[in-house]
Amino acid sequence: MGGVLRRPITGEERLQLLAWQHSSRTTLYVRARTLLLAESAPSATAIAEALGIHVQTVRETLRRFTTNGLAGVKLKPRPGRPNKLGESAADVLIAMLHDRPARYGVDDARWTLGTAASTLARELRKDAVSVDTIRRLLKRSRHSWQRAKEWIESPDPKYTFKKSGATGCLPG
């Protein structure tokens, strides 16, 4: 074994840890990396330095894994009101904002927080989504609201060529 783990990781546990490594939840990522590094790392201090976390966090993760397996390491439900929109709401919002507003029936050439909120509510089949919810979803997915870009279209057949900034003589 050679690492600081007191028991080996099973094949099923390894698959789960590899999935956690690609999670957007930082805590799951760090715990998965901690356990996978613990198989070959010489000490908890070495793991902590490699991940940039406190050594006690590493020791606690290893202790929980040794006593309860992955059940002791996975995230516990947090107190408070549960999320009404679900886990995929942020993904739907990001995909929506990377598209043109006209595709969703919005008359504006650019997204505003209000149009994004009403369109997301329509996409998720909810009664309403607030502007603050849009900001929270963006923050949770590590995005921020920035000045919107206008989507300008032209009937000119050479528009994309001209827009690309090509220099030189134009044909015809």
N, C-alpha and C positions, 0 to 999 in steps of 0.2 A: 504494500500500500504506500508507504513512504510519506504520506501527508499527515495532517493533523486531525483528520476524521477518525472517529472511534469505530465506525462501522462503514462498510462499503455502500456506495450508491447502487441501487438495483437498476436494471435496464428500464423499467417503467418510470422510476423516479428520474432517471437521466433524461428521458424524453420530455417529462414535465419541466424539468429545469431548463432544457434547451428552449422550450416554448416560452418560459418566463424571461429568458434573456432577450426576447424580442418584444416584450411587453412595453407599453407606453407608461406603465406605472413604475416609477423609479425604485420604489421599495422592492417590488418583485424582482426587478433586474438585479439590484444589488445583492439580494439574498441568493438568487440563482448563481451569480458570479462567485459569491463567497463560498458556496458549497462546492462548486466545480473546481475552484482554485484550491480548496482545502484538500483535495485528493493528492496533490503533488507539492503543495507549498510546505516549506520547512517549519513555519510558525504562524500563529495568528497575527503577529506583528507584520510579517511579510505580506499577508493578505490585506491587512488594513492599509499599508503603505501603497500597495498596488491599486487599490480601489479608492483611496483617498477618504477613508472613513475611520472612525475611532476603533481601536483594538477591542474595546469592550463590546461594540456592536458585533464584531466578528465572533467573539467568544459566546455571546448570547445566541446568535444564530446557530452556531455549531452545537451548543448545549440543547437547544430546542429540537434540532434535527436528530440528535442522538436519542433523546427521550421519546419524541412523538413522531418522528419521520417528517414527511412533507406537511402533514396536518398541523404540526407545531410551527411550521415556518410560514405557511401561507397567510395572506391577509385576513384579519378578522373583520366582521361587519362593524362599521363605525356608527356611533350614535347619531341621532338626528333624523330629520325627515328624509325618506328615500328619494332618489332622483326620479322625477316624473317623466323625463324625456328618454331615459335609457342611455346605454353606453354608446350607441351608434349615432346619437344626435350630433355630436361634434364632427364626426366624419361626414355626415350628410351636409352640415353647414359649410365645411371647408370645400367640399366638392361643388356645392352650389355657388359659393363666392368666387370660385375659379372659373365659373361659366358666365356667359352673358346674361344680364337680367331679362332681356327679351325672351329668352328660352323658357323662362318661368312666368311669362305673361306680365312682366313689369314694364311700364312704359318708359321709365327713366333709362338713360344711357349708362348710368353707374349705380352701384349699390349704395344705399344709405342704411343706417342701423334699423330704421323703421321698416323699410322695404324688406330687408333681410329677415327681420322678426316675423313679419306677416307671411312671407313666403315660406319660411321654415315651419311655421305653424300649419300652413296648408300642406307642405310636403310630409310632415309627420302626422297629419290628421288630428291635430290638437285644436282646442278652442282658441288659445292665444299663447304667444311667446313674447316675453318682454324684451326690451332693448338691453336691460341688465343681464338677462339670461344669455343673450348673444355675446355680450362681453365676457361673461363667465365661461361659456363654452370655448371661446377663442383663447382665453387665458389658460384654461385647463389643457388645451392641446398645444400650448406654447406658441400661439400666434397672437398678433395684436391687430387692432383696427387701424388701418392706415388710410391715407387719403386715396379715394377711389379713382380709378382710371376710367376715362370715357371710352366706350366702344364705338368708334366712328366707322361707318361703312360708306362706301361710295359705289355708284353704279359704273364708274370708269373701269373698263376691263384691265387697264394697266395700273390700277390702284396699288395692288400688293407689290408690284415691281417698284413703283415710285416710293412707296412707304418704306421699303427695305433700305432706302438710302443709296441705291445704285448710282454710281457716277458715270459720266461719259455721255455719249450720244444715245438718245432714245430711238429705237427703230420706228420707221414709218412715219 
